[in-house]
Amino acid sequence: MNVNDYEASVLFRRNYASAAQVVINQGGTSSGKTYAIEQVLFCLACEKEKQVITVVGQDIPNLKAGALRDALSLYNKSSQLKKLVKNFNKTDRIFEFYNESIIEFKSYANGQDAKSGKRDYLFINEANGIEWNIYTELALRTKARIFIDYNPNTEFWVHDNLIGKPGVELIISDYRHNPFLDKAMGHKIESIKATNPELWKVYARGLTGKISGLIFTNWYVCDSIPADAKLVAAGLDFGFTNDQTGCIEVYQQNGELWIDELFYETGLTNKDIAVKLTTNGVSKKTEIVADSAEPKSIEELKRLGWYVTGAKKGADSINNSIDILKRYKLNITRRSINLRTELGRYKWKVDRSGKPMNEPVDTWNHLIDPLRYIALNKLKIKPATTRRSRLPYLDNHSLNNLTDFINI
C-alpha cells in the first residue's frame, strides 16, 4: 500500500512527503488533519515491516471519539488495507499487520507512565490536551518521526518549545484544505466571523488565537457520576440535517452538578431519538426537558411513552439559565467529549469594537442548550457556594504573532 492508494488531500501529501523530525499540524476545525495523518501512518505501517506506531490522546474517550474512530473509518473503507491488516484488537486498540507492524492507540496519566515502550513513529493527537512532560518522555523513545495536531485555541508548549526549532516543520490548515467536507459545514464555520472574529481566526483559518470571554469557567472533568448522586432530569435539544440532536443527563450531589453526555448526532428522527433514549438507559419515568420551540417533536415523543416537558423560556431566559449554572460546580464526565468541546468554545458575542455583548455566540451549543433547559426548569437559584476555577484546557496567553506562521 502506498500514497497512490488513497483519495487524499494536500494535507496527506504534505505530511507523507515531510522529512522533518517533528511535523506539526496546526489547523482549524474540520481541516482533516487527523484523518490525513492517519492515512500516512497506515502507509508507513504497510511499507516497512515491524514498525511500531503509537497514537496518543489525552484520554481513551477522546481517542475513541476522534483518532480511533477516524482510523476505523479509513480501515473499513479500504479493501486494500483490509488485505494488509491481520487483526484489529478492540480491547487493546491495536491494528496488527501481516508484516508484523502495529498501530496502537494509547493515553498516559503522567510522564512516568509515558516512559514505558519504544516506537518508530509517534502521533500526538489534540496535543493541547497533553502535558509537556508526557510528550518529552514519548519523544525520547521515538526513533523516526513525530506527528502532532491541534486546534490553536491559544499558545501552549508546541509554540514555546518546538515551532521554529531545527528539524520541526509547521503546516497550517483550515476547512478549505479538506476536499471531503460538505458545503453546509463550511458555511457554518465561515459564519463565525459575523459574531466573533477572534474565534473565526482559530476555527476558520487555523491561526493561533486567544479565546477570551468564555462563559463557563466553573467546570471540571470527572471519571463518572457518583453512585449516590440524585438524577435531576435529562435534557434534549432537537436538530436534524446540519445541527446535532444533543441529549444529556444531569445529577446533583452536595450542591454540585454532575453531567453525562448521552448522544450527539445529526439526522435523528423522533423515533430515532426514542431508540437512543432506550439504548442509553433513560427510564420513561425520567423527566426530559426539551426545547419548547419544537412542540410537535415533544408531543410525538410523549405519544411514544416518554415524559417530556418544554423548557420554561421567557424574557432573558438564556442569561438567567447561564446565571444559575455559574453558581454550581459543574462536573463533566470524561466520556462527554462533545460537551467538553462546547464548553471550551461557548463565549459571549463581541461588537465591532471587540466589546463583549450580553449574548452568547449561537454556535456549538447543542449540549449546552439542554443543560440550560434543565437549569430553567429544575434548578434552584442559590445552591451551595463553590470555588471558582479556571477552565482546565485554556490559559491567558496573548494572541500569537500571525506572521510567524506559514500556510499551505
Residue pairs with C-beta under 8 A, 6 or more apart in sequence:
1 42
1 43
1 46
1 47
1 80
1 81
1 84
2 43
2 46
2 47
3 12
3 13
3 16
3 43
5 43
5 78
5 80
6 12
6 39
6 43
8 36
8 39
9 32
9 36
9 177
9 178
9 179
9 180
10 177
10 408
11 25
11 27
11 31
11 32
11 33
11 36
11 37
11 171
11 173
11 177
11 178
11 408
12 36
12 39
12 40
14 171
14 408
15 23
15 25
15 36
15 37
15 40
15 147
15 171
16 39
16 40
16 43
18 145
18 169
20 145
20 167
20 168
20 169
21 145
21 146
21 167
21 168
22 139
22 145
22 146
22 148
22 162
22 167
22 168
22 169
23 145
23 146
23 147
23 148
23 168
23 169
23 171
24 148
24 149
24 158
24 162
24 163
24 168
24 169
24 170
24 171
25 33
25 36
25 37
25 147
25 148
25 149
25 150
25 171
25 173
26 149
26 150
26 152
26 158
26 170
26 171
26 172
26 173
26 206
26 208
26 405
27 33
27 149
27 150
27 151
27 152
27 171
27 172
27 173
27 174
27 177
27 206
28 151
28 173
28 174
28 175
28 189
28 202
28 203
28 204
28 205
28 206
29 151
29 175
29 189
29 203
29 204
30 175
30 178
30 181
30 185
30 186
30 189
31 173
31 174
31 175
31 177
31 178
31 206
32 173
32 177
32 178
32 180
32 181
33 149
33 171
33 173
34 66
34 67
34 70
34 125
34 149
35 70
35 73
35 74
37 123
37 147
37 149
38 55
38 67
38 70
38 71
38 74
38 123
39 74
40 147
41 53
41 55
41 103
41 121
41 123
41 147
42 71
42 74
42 75
42 81
42 103
44 51
44 53
44 120
44 121
45 51
45 53
45 95
45 97
45 99
45 101
45 102
45 103
46 81
46 84
46 97
46 99
46 101
48 99
48 101
49 99
49 100
49 101
50 99
50 100
50 101
51 101
51 102
51 120
51 121
52 101
52 102
52 104
52 117
52 118
52 119
52 120
52 121
53 101
53 102
53 103
53 104
53 119
53 120
53 121
53 122
53 123
54 103
54 104
54 105
54 106
54 117
54 119
54 121
54 122
54 123
54 138
54 142
55 63
55 67
55 68
55 71
55 103
55 104
55 105
55 106
55 123
55 125
56 105
56 106
56 107
56 108
56 122
56 123
56 124
56 125
56 130
56 134
56 138
57 63
57 66
57 67
57 105
57 107
57 125
57 126
57 129
57 130
58 107
58 126
58 129
58 130
59 107
59 334
60 93
60 107
61 334
61 335
61 337
62 107
62 125
62 126
62 129
62 337
63 93
63 105
63 106
63 107
63 125
65 337
65 338
66 125
66 126
66 337
67 105
67 123
67 125
68 93
68 105
71 95
71 103
71 105
72 88
74 81
75 81
75 82
75 85
75 88
75 95
84 97
84 98
84 99
85 95
85 96
85 97
85 98
86 96
86 97
86 98
87 95
87 96
88 94
88 95
88 96
89 95
89 96
92 104
93 104
93 105
93 106
94 102
94 103
94 104
94 105
95 102
95 103
95 104
96 102
108 114
108 134
108 137
108 138
110 131
110 133
110 134
111 131
111 133
111 134
111 136
111 137
112 137
113 134
114 133
114 134
114 137
114 138
115 137
115 141
117 141
118 141
118 142
118 143
119 141
119 142
119 143
120 142
120 143
120 144
121 142
121 144
121 145
121 146
121 147
122 138
122 139
122 142
122 145
122 146
122 147
123 146
123 147
123 148
123 149
124 130
124 135
124 138
124 146
124 147
124 148
124 149
125 149
126 149
126 150
126 151
127 135
127 148
127 149
127 150
127 156
127 157
127 158
128 150
128 151
128 153
128 154
128 156
128 158
128 393
129 393
132 157
132 161
135 157
139 146
148 158
148 162
150 156
150 158
151 202
151 203
151 206
152 202
152 206
152 207
152 208
152 209
152 400
153 202
153 209
153 211
153 344
153 393
153 394
154 208
154 209
154 210
154 211
154 394
154 395
154 396
154 397
155 208
155 397
155 398
155 400
156 395
156 397
159 208
159 400
162 168
163 170
163 404
164 404
170 405
170 406
171 408
172 206
172 207
172 405
172 406
172 407
172 408
173 206
173 408
174 204
174 205
174 206
175 181
175 185
175 186
175 189
175 204
176 186
177 408
184 241
184 242
185 242
188 242
188 363
189 203
189 204
190 200
190 204
191 363
192 199
192 200
192 203
192 204
192 361
192 363
193 200
193 204
195 349
195 350
195 361
195 362
195 363
196 347
196 349
196 350
196 361
197 350
198 209
198 210
198 211
198 212
198 350
198 399
199 209
199 211
199 345
199 347
199 361
201 207
201 209
201 402
202 208
202 209
202 211
203 345
207 400
207 402
207 405
208 399
208 400
208 402
208 405
209 399
209 400
210 396
210 397
210 398
210 399
211 344
211 345
211 347
211 394
212 347
213 347
213 348
213 350
213 356
214 344
214 346
214 347
214 391
214 394
215 322
215 346
215 347
215 348
215 360
216 322
216 325
216 326
216 330
216 343
216 346
216 391
217 388
217 389
217 390
217 391
218 325
218 326
218 328
218 329
218 330
218 386
218 388
218 389
219 329
219 330
219 331
219 332
219 343
219 389
219 391
219 392
220 329
220 330
220 331
220 332
220 389
220 392
221 331
221 332
221 333
221 334
221 340
221 392
222 258
222 331
222 332
222 333
222 334
223 333
223 334
224 333
224 334
225 249
225 251
225 258
225 260
225 333
226 251
226 253
226 258
228 253
229 251
229 252
229 253
229 258
230 251
230 252
230 253
231 249
231 250
231 251
231 286
232 250
232 251
232 252
232 257
232 374
232 378
232 379
233 249
233 250
233 286
233 287
233 288
233 289
233 374
233 377
233 378
234 247
234 248
234 249
234 250
234 262
234 277
234 282
234 286
234 287
234 288
234 289
234 370
235 247
235 248
235 249
235 250
235 288
235 289
235 290
235 369
235 370
235 371
235 373
235 374
236 245
236 246
236 247
236 273
236 288
236 289
236 290
236 291
236 308
236 370
236 373
237 244
237 245
237 246
237 247
237 290
237 291
237 365
237 366
237 367
237 369
237 370
237 373
238 245
238 290
238 291
238 294
238 297
239 245
239 246
239 266
239 268
239 366
240 266
240 267
240 268
241 266
241 267
242 266
243 266
243 366
244 264
244 265
244 266
244 338
244 366
245 263
245 264
245 265
245 266
245 268
245 273
245 366
246 261
246 263
246 264
246 338
246 366
246 367
246 369
246 370
247 261
247 262
247 263
247 264
247 273
247 276
247 277
247 280
247 367
247 370
248 259
248 260
248 261
248 262
248 336
248 339
248 367
248 370
248 371
249 259
249 260
249 262
249 282
249 286
250 257
250 258
250 259
250 371
250 374
250 378
251 257
251 258
251 259
251 260
252 258
254 384
255 328
255 329
255 383
255 384
255 385
255 386
256 328
256 329
256 330
256 331
256 384
256 386
257 325
257 328
257 329
257 330
257 331
257 379
258 331
258 333
259 330
259 331
259 332
259 333
259 336
259 339
259 371
260 333
260 335
260 336
261 333
261 335
261 336
261 337
261 338
261 339
261 367
262 276
262 277
262 280
262 282
263 276
263 280
264 338
264 339
264 366
264 367
265 276
268 276
270 297
270 300
270 301
270 304
271 304
273 301
274 301
274 304
274 305
274 306
277 288
277 306
282 288
284 305
284 306
284 307
285 307
286 307
287 307
287 308
287 309
287 378
288 301
288 306
288 307
288 308
288 309
289 308
289 309
289 310
289 311
289 370
289 373
289 374
289 376
289 377
289 378
290 297
290 298
290 301
290 308
290 309
290 310
290 311
290 370
290 373
291 310
291 311
291 369
291 370
291 373
292 298
292 310
292 311
292 312
292 313
293 313
295 310
298 308
298 309
298 310
301 308
302 308
309 377
311 317
311 372
311 373
311 376
311 377
312 376
312 377
313 376
317 376
318 359
318 360
318 372
319 358
319 359
320 376
321 372
321 373
321 375
321 376
322 360
322 372
322 375
324 375
324 376
324 379
324 381
325 371
325 372
325 375
325 379
327 381
327 382
327 383
327 386
328 379
328 383
328 386
329 386
329 387
329 389
332 339
332 340
332 343
336 367
338 366
338 367
339 367
339 368
339 371
341 364
342 364
342 365
342 366
342 367
342 368
343 368
343 391
344 391
344 393
344 394
345 363
345 364
346 360
346 361
346 364
346 365
346 368
347 360
347 361
348 356
348 357
348 358
348 359
348 360
348 361
349 356
349 357
349 359
349 360
349 361
350 356
350 357
351 357
